[in-house]
Amino acid sequence: MTGEQIVFADVESLQDLGTYVARARRLDEDGAIRLQAVRDVLAAWVCALPGRGLLLRGVVLGLRVMPLAPGHPELDVTVPLGGLTDRFARRERTGDVGVGIPVPPTRVAPPWAALTPPRSGWVPVGELDSGVLLRAARDGIAAVAEGTPPGAGAHAVTALRERIWSAPLPGTGEGSGLPPVSAGAALAAYGLGFAREGERATVFQVGGWTRLTLPVGHVLTR
């Protein structure tokens, strides 16, 4: 952090963060973002699905990486998505054209933010067509909407969402040559704008983690 700002390599990278934050809020309006600045790169983590139990089984994280200004100090904070939304709105109101944005002062500690997937050791195990991810995400969103009648209790809604988003994607799991990849990973790829028609996701594994790497971002789950 330089002063109270994250300073990007160019304005396009700063705008990328704004787009990413807006998409993440559509998945979880009250969610958070973990901002890690290491070696002039910002790793911006968000959570699409929080997982279950103490080990957060089924957690689904999104990761977008953006270049920072040379010599940028290291940073590792988790802040509300809404805090960054406010700063982007202020930037637009004032006509700010700089490459820095203030770090929101409020810190939060959602359980998923304590997870740090391995940085190395990932082994490629296959590929998935982005069309599979897009269809699964759209079908899942429709199934959640159709299966949630007016007045449904929170427990019923949670159980429905868990059942839909924990289901393995077609072409993954036993007999496919790929590890099981949950529909929740497809939701993250779709909702965060990572999955695009005509592209492919490379599937990696290390330990209990699975990662989908697409041209503009990564989805990680375990």
Wavefront OBJ file of the C-alpha trace (Angstrom):
o trace
v 0.000 0.000 0.000
v 1.286 3.481 -0.864
v -0.060 5.760 1.853
v -3.672 4.718 2.093
v -3.958 3.642 -1.532
v -3.471 0.651 -3.769
v -1.652 1.971 -6.826
v -2.070 0.096 -10.117
v 0.216 -0.149 -13.120
v -2.408 1.554 -15.305
v -5.953 2.842 -15.134
v -7.302 -0.181 -17.021
v -6.173 -2.477 -14.192
v -7.890 -0.264 -11.639
v -11.076 -0.357 -13.720
v -10.783 -4.157 -13.874
v -10.932 -4.232 -10.082
v -14.072 -2.097 -10.146
v -15.774 -4.468 -12.588
v -14.693 -7.480 -10.535
v -16.048 -5.970 -7.314
v -19.397 -5.189 -8.951
v -19.742 -8.766 -10.211
v -18.737 -10.217 -6.843
v -21.437 -8.145 -5.136
v -24.049 -9.681 -7.429
v -23.029 -13.057 -5.999
v -22.972 -11.765 -2.404
v -24.032 -8.174 -1.823
v -22.655 -8.180 1.713
v -19.497 -10.108 0.827
v -15.837 -9.287 1.301
v -12.676 -9.165 -0.774
v -9.181 -10.163 0.266
v -6.532 -7.897 -1.265
v -3.007 -9.326 -1.377
v -0.231 -7.234 -2.931
v 2.912 -9.270 -3.533
v 5.769 -8.434 -5.933
v 3.876 -5.714 -7.830
v 0.812 -7.929 -8.363
v -2.578 -7.668 -6.662
v -4.346 -10.952 -5.965
v -8.009 -10.129 -5.335
v -9.931 -12.995 -3.700
v -13.699 -13.233 -3.299
v -16.005 -15.994 -2.106
v -18.810 -17.349 -4.286
v -19.861 -20.125 -1.853
v -18.684 -20.264 1.785
v -18.423 -24.025 2.230
v -19.537 -26.189 5.132
v -18.202 -27.088 8.559
v -14.929 -26.160 10.199
v -12.947 -27.146 7.098
v -15.261 -25.208 4.754
v -15.775 -28.198 2.476
v -17.215 -27.033 -0.817
v -15.878 -23.476 -0.500
v -15.601 -21.747 -3.885
v -13.229 -18.807 -4.297
v -12.664 -16.459 -7.196
v -9.235 -14.987 -7.915
v -8.395 -12.099 -10.236
v -4.806 -10.883 -10.610
v -3.893 -7.317 -11.623
v -0.528 -5.524 -12.063
v 0.491 -2.860 -9.561
v 2.893 0.054 -9.811
v 6.577 -0.970 -9.625
v 7.912 -1.221 -6.093
v 4.476 -1.502 -4.526
v 4.664 -2.459 -0.823
v 3.132 -5.744 0.263
v -0.409 -5.778 1.591
v -2.840 -8.379 2.893
v -6.212 -7.098 4.097
v -9.822 -8.237 3.832
v -12.416 -5.491 3.464
v -16.147 -5.295 2.635
v -16.942 -5.246 -1.064
v -19.273 -2.352 -0.317
v -16.356 -0.286 0.953
v -14.641 -0.494 -2.421
v -17.920 0.147 -4.238
v -18.217 3.428 -2.323
v -14.706 4.445 -3.323
v -15.284 3.672 -6.979
v -18.512 5.701 -6.853
v -16.644 8.635 -5.286
v -13.973 8.338 -7.973
v -16.644 8.607 -10.663
v -18.345 11.579 -8.992
v -15.121 13.550 -8.687
v -13.779 12.658 -12.136
v -10.642 11.083 -10.679
v -8.456 9.684 -13.489
v -5.545 8.489 -11.341
v -4.343 4.919 -10.923
v -4.785 4.653 -7.151
v -7.738 3.860 -4.936
v -7.965 4.203 -1.144
v -8.096 1.040 0.909
v -11.327 0.958 2.946
v -10.513 1.310 6.655
v -12.971 -1.361 7.791
v -11.474 -4.838 8.175
v -13.523 -8.038 8.218
v -12.597 -11.668 8.899
v -14.882 -14.147 7.099
v -13.709 -17.737 7.635
v -12.797 -18.236 3.967
v -10.292 -15.369 4.091
v -8.096 -17.440 6.411
v -7.626 -19.986 3.615
v -4.559 -19.582 1.427
v -4.483 -22.144 -1.381
v -0.988 -23.332 -2.367
v 0.931 -21.085 -4.757
v 2.921 -23.929 -6.276
v 2.691 -27.648 -6.933
v -0.408 -27.433 -9.136
v -0.679 -30.265 -11.661
v -2.790 -29.913 -14.840
v -5.297 -32.768 -15.096
v -7.446 -31.778 -18.058
v -9.710 -29.151 -19.585
v -13.355 -28.103 -19.536
v -15.198 -26.193 -22.224
v -16.514 -22.868 -20.946
v -19.883 -23.772 -22.442
v -20.233 -26.505 -19.815
v -19.630 -23.947 -17.073
v -22.061 -21.420 -18.521
v -24.863 -23.946 -18.973
v -24.407 -25.394 -15.496
v -24.448 -21.947 -13.903
v -27.576 -20.822 -15.759
v -29.360 -24.105 -15.081
v -28.434 -23.928 -11.408
v -29.636 -20.340 -11.041
v -32.946 -21.288 -12.651
v -33.281 -24.373 -10.433
v -32.686 -22.316 -7.283
v -35.270 -19.741 -8.387
v -37.876 -22.340 -9.338
v -37.295 -24.390 -6.196
v -37.693 -21.468 -3.805
v -41.432 -20.807 -3.336
v -42.661 -17.652 -1.591
v -42.305 -17.968 2.161
v -39.677 -20.710 2.012
v -37.630 -20.750 5.200
v -33.936 -19.957 5.302
v -33.053 -23.566 6.124
v -34.939 -24.895 3.104
v -33.330 -22.344 0.796
v -29.862 -23.143 2.125
v -30.412 -26.887 1.689
v -31.623 -26.385 -1.883
v -28.682 -24.194 -2.830
v -26.234 -26.647 -1.274
v -27.729 -29.572 -3.181
v -27.658 -27.751 -6.525
v -24.233 -26.159 -6.271
v -22.464 -29.201 -4.787
v -23.507 -31.451 -7.703
v -20.611 -32.409 -10.030
v -20.492 -30.894 -13.482
v -21.191 -33.142 -16.481
v -17.982 -34.696 -17.733
v -16.235 -34.580 -14.355
v -15.880 -37.110 -11.566
v -15.706 -40.881 -11.696
v -14.897 -42.347 -15.104
v -14.332 -38.965 -16.755
v -10.593 -38.569 -16.289
v -11.234 -35.320 -14.406
v -11.727 -34.759 -10.693
v -15.294 -33.853 -9.672
v -15.825 -30.143 -10.254
v -18.874 -28.707 -8.520
v -21.584 -26.668 -10.165
v -20.636 -24.008 -7.616
v -17.352 -23.540 -9.469
v -19.391 -22.915 -12.612
v -21.465 -20.338 -10.727
v -18.300 -18.451 -9.774
v -16.856 -18.620 -13.300
v -20.128 -17.314 -14.736
v -20.938 -14.734 -12.086
v -17.443 -13.231 -12.040
v -17.259 -13.032 -15.821
v -14.416 -15.546 -16.163
v -16.229 -18.026 -18.444
v -16.750 -16.965 -22.048
v -18.143 -18.923 -24.964
v -15.507 -20.575 -27.137
v -12.840 -20.656 -24.414
v -11.597 -23.517 -22.269
v -10.739 -23.841 -18.594
v -7.628 -25.751 -17.595
v -8.204 -27.906 -14.502
v -5.399 -28.160 -11.943
v -5.111 -30.034 -8.652
v -2.882 -29.936 -5.600
v -3.665 -31.594 -2.284
v -7.408 -31.270 -1.716
v -7.732 -28.202 -3.960
v -9.030 -27.981 -7.529
v -8.478 -24.898 -9.680
v -10.094 -23.815 -12.926
v -7.877 -21.394 -14.810
v -9.497 -19.288 -17.515
v -7.994 -16.455 -19.580
v -9.159 -13.724 -17.173
v -9.335 -15.413 -13.775
v -9.260 -18.478 -11.576
v -11.841 -20.421 -9.558
v -10.611 -22.527 -6.641
v -12.543 -25.085 -4.617
v -11.971 -27.942 -2.221
l 1 2 3 4 5 6 7 8 9 10 11 12 13 14 15 16 17 18 19 20 21 22 23 24 25 26 27 28 29 30 31 32 33 34 35 36 37 38 39 40 41 42 43 44 45 46 47 48 49 50 51 52 53 54 55 56 57 58 59 60 61 62 63 64 65 66 67 68 69 70 71 72 73 74 75 76 77 78 79 80 81 82 83 84 85 86 87 88 89 90 91 92 93 94 95 96 97 98 99 100 101 102 103 104 105 106 107 108 109 110 111 112 113 114 115 116 117 118 119 120 121 122 123 124 125 126 127 128 129 130 131 132 133 134 135 136 137 138 139 140 141 142 143 144 145 146 147 148 149 150 151 152 153 154 155 156 157 158 159 160 161 162 163 164 165 166 167 168 169 170 171 172 173 174 175 176 177 178 179 180 181 182 183 184 185 186 187 188 189 190 191 192 193 194 195 196 197 198 199 200 201 202 203 204 205 206 207 208 209 210 211 212 213 214 215 216 217 218 219 220 221 222
